[in-house]
Amino acid sequence: MAPGKKSHPYQKHTSKKRLPPETKTNTHQRFREFDLQGKVFVVTGGRRGLGLAMAEALVEEDAQIHCVDRLPEPDDEFRKAQKRANPAVGGSLHYRRIGVRDAENVAKTFGEIGELNKRFDGILCAAGVNHVDKAVEHTPKEVDEVMSINYTGVFICATEAAKQMMKYRCRGAILLVASMGGFIANKGMASPVYNSSKAAVIQLTRINEKGEGGIRVNCLCPGHIMTPMVQMVFDKEPETKELWQSENMMGRLANPEEFRGAALFLLSEASSFMTGASLVIDGGHTAW
Ligand SMILES: NC(=O)c1ccc[n+]([C@@H]2O[C@H](COP(=O)([O-])OP(=O)(O)OC[C@H]3O[C@@H](n4cnc5c(N)ncnc54)[C@H](O)[C@@H]3O)[C@@H](O)[C@H]2O)c1
């Protein structure tokens, strides 16, 4: 600060050091800590569903988002979101094909994204699969498929992202998408392995390392959301829809867009004192 200038009360707060520069103070901008301008994030499982809805929220806060998913091309939904992104503001949405279990390719791709931008601010790990069946019907191969994507894949992507954040000295954030199924059994959905995989992700969030380097790790535990993954459950067992709607206090399923605020909060400086935590957003399902 220039000598003789009076300090703003906010400047005494240490988190001020982590806030974006005050370039927009004359535009009456409030809550600067949510600003993602110039920041670079990866969103796994971002070709559709929850991952894409949250990716779009980050783009709207001016972030550069690289969605990765296992399919060669993203959904039409993704292309529409890409058109809505406004390059004049600074946000952008990109797509790359990678499988989250392919450690070599994940490292290479994240390295390229870091190199291109000379920064890497975080990752949102939303890629996941479900397998609906009774425990006694699961084969070891099916168990391995779910665990290797929902847990090992998350581990690989989160740690490779952390390496990039450390390389470019970015005080970033990692957001892992777990589920309320990590805490409870999903009534009406036989998914013992899926639920265990999400419990493992919740525990991974509590990574036993000091966060002084600046990388925060949190997880999101949603209730039932109307996405293609859930539609597959309804296609198999249509009566599940009514049951799930009646099992939370809101009497309905969530829409993916209802998690936009959570993504922005958990990946921005707005959550600067939050790490190792699980944010449950489930319409009151687990409160009952
Ligand atoms: N829909 C819900 O009710 C709900 C509730 C709680 C948690 N979740 C979690 O939210 C996340 C997103 O789920 P969704 O409901 O949007 O499902 P979705 O099936 O629409 O999206 C999941 C995405 O992950 C991708 N993916 C799967 N395996 C992959 C791999 N090996 N490599 C790269 N990408 C891969 C899929 O292609 C898909 O695009 C998942 O982790 C899911 O477990 C969903």
The ligand as a MOL file (V3000), in Angstrom:
LIG
                    3D

  0  0  0     0  0            999 V3000
M  V30 BEGIN CTAB
M  V30 COUNTS 44 48 0 0 0
M  V30 BEGIN ATOM
M  V30 1 N -27.2140 -38.4940 -9.8420 0
M  V30 2 C -27.2370 -38.6400 -8.5340 0
M  V30 3 O -28.3020 -38.8170 -7.9190 0
M  V30 4 C -25.9590 -38.6060 -7.7570 0
M  V30 5 C -26.0580 -38.5440 -6.3650 0
M  V30 6 C -24.8950 -38.4920 -5.6260 0
M  V30 7 C -23.6670 -38.5110 -6.2580 0
M  V30 8 N -23.6070 -38.5800 -7.6110 0 CHG=1
M  V30 9 C -22.2850 -38.5920 -8.2240 0
M  V30 10 O -22.1690 -37.4840 -9.0730 0
M  V30 11 C -21.2250 -37.7680 -10.1040 0
M  V30 12 C -21.8440 -37.4320 -11.4600 0
M  V30 13 O -22.9090 -38.3220 -11.6520 0
M  V30 14 P -24.1470 -38.0800 -12.6360 0
M  V30 15 O -25.3550 -38.4330 -11.8940 0
M  V30 16 O -24.0120 -36.7600 -13.3000 0 CHG=-1
M  V30 17 O -23.8820 -39.2760 -13.6500 0
M  V30 18 P -23.5650 -39.3000 -15.2190 0
M  V30 19 O -23.5290 -40.7380 -15.5820 0
M  V30 20 O -24.4980 -38.4080 -15.9500 0
M  V30 21 O -22.1150 -38.6580 -15.2810 0
M  V30 22 C -20.9650 -39.3740 -14.9390 0
M  V30 23 C -19.9210 -39.1190 -15.9900 0
M  V30 24 O -18.7200 -39.8140 -15.6050 0
M  V30 25 C -18.1570 -40.3190 -16.8000 0
M  V30 26 N -17.2600 -41.4380 -16.5290 0
M  V30 27 C -17.6060 -42.6630 -16.0620 0
M  V30 28 N -16.5210 -43.4340 -16.0100 0
M  V30 29 C -15.4690 -42.7080 -16.4450 0
M  V30 30 C -14.0820 -42.9760 -16.6280 0
M  V30 31 N -13.5530 -44.1740 -16.3620 0
M  V30 32 N -13.2830 -41.9750 -17.0740 0
M  V30 33 C -13.8070 -40.7690 -17.3680 0
M  V30 34 N -15.1070 -40.4720 -17.2330 0
M  V30 35 C -15.9360 -41.4290 -16.7790 0
M  V30 36 C -19.3570 -40.7360 -17.6420 0
M  V30 37 O -19.0240 -40.8910 -19.0100 0
M  V30 38 C -20.3330 -39.6100 -17.3790 0
M  V30 39 O -20.2170 -38.5700 -18.3310 0
M  V30 40 C -20.8560 -39.2450 -9.9340 0
M  V30 41 O -19.6440 -39.3440 -9.2390 0
M  V30 42 C -21.9930 -39.7870 -9.1000 0
M  V30 43 O -21.6270 -40.9140 -8.3740 0
M  V30 44 C -24.7300 -38.6160 -8.3830 0
M  V30 END ATOM
M  V30 BEGIN BOND
M  V30 1 1 1 2
M  V30 2 2 2 3
M  V30 3 1 2 4
M  V30 4 1 4 5
M  V30 5 2 4 44
M  V30 6 2 5 6
M  V30 7 1 6 7
M  V30 8 2 7 8
M  V30 9 1 8 9
M  V30 10 1 8 44
M  V30 11 1 9 10
M  V30 12 1 9 42
M  V30 13 1 10 11
M  V30 14 1 11 12
M  V30 15 1 11 40
M  V30 16 1 12 13
M  V30 17 1 13 14
M  V30 18 2 14 15
M  V30 19 1 14 16
M  V30 20 1 14 17
M  V30 21 1 17 18
M  V30 22 2 18 19
M  V30 23 1 18 20
M  V30 24 1 18 21
M  V30 25 1 21 22
M  V30 26 1 22 23
M  V30 27 1 23 24
M  V30 28 1 23 38
M  V30 29 1 24 25
M  V30 30 1 25 26
M  V30 31 1 25 36
M  V30 32 1 26 27
M  V30 33 1 26 35
M  V30 34 2 27 28
M  V30 35 1 28 29
M  V30 36 1 29 30
M  V30 37 2 29 35
M  V30 38 1 30 31
M  V30 39 2 30 32
M  V30 40 1 32 33
M  V30 41 2 33 34
M  V30 42 1 34 35
M  V30 43 1 36 37
M  V30 44 1 36 38
M  V30 45 1 38 39
M  V30 46 1 40 41
M  V30 47 1 40 42
M  V30 48 1 42 43
M  V30 END BOND
M  V30 END CTAB
M  END
